[in-house]
Amino acid sequence: MLTSTLVYVQYLSAPVVGVAGLVAGTIVWFFGEAVSAPTLFLACPAPAGPPELRGRCLGAANAMYGLGAALGPVLAVAAWGHFGAALWWWSPTVDLACGYGQ
């Protein structure tokens, strides 16, 4: 949640920070994703069920990620068409509101 909000802020501040700032922000974002991926895809879902169902738990978790990766761009384009440039201001607001209690 925090990573995606930081990415929004990074691209909203592009005119201020310039290309070097965007490159630096993208590198930080990349390493954050690389560090969190093993935990997100293996360490958290694996012990969620009994050992004999470990494959199903991992498969279900990865299927949800794949579904989000497939539907996310389609829904984002639809939202962009509906909300226009205001989408860039509402996305981090909704992102923070949804993840606030976690």
Secondary structure by P-SEA (a helix, b strand, c coil): caaaaaaaaaaaacccccaaaaaaaaaaaaaaaaaaccccccccccccccccaaaaaaaaaaaaaaaaaaaaaaaaaaaaaacccaaaaaaaaaaaaaaccc
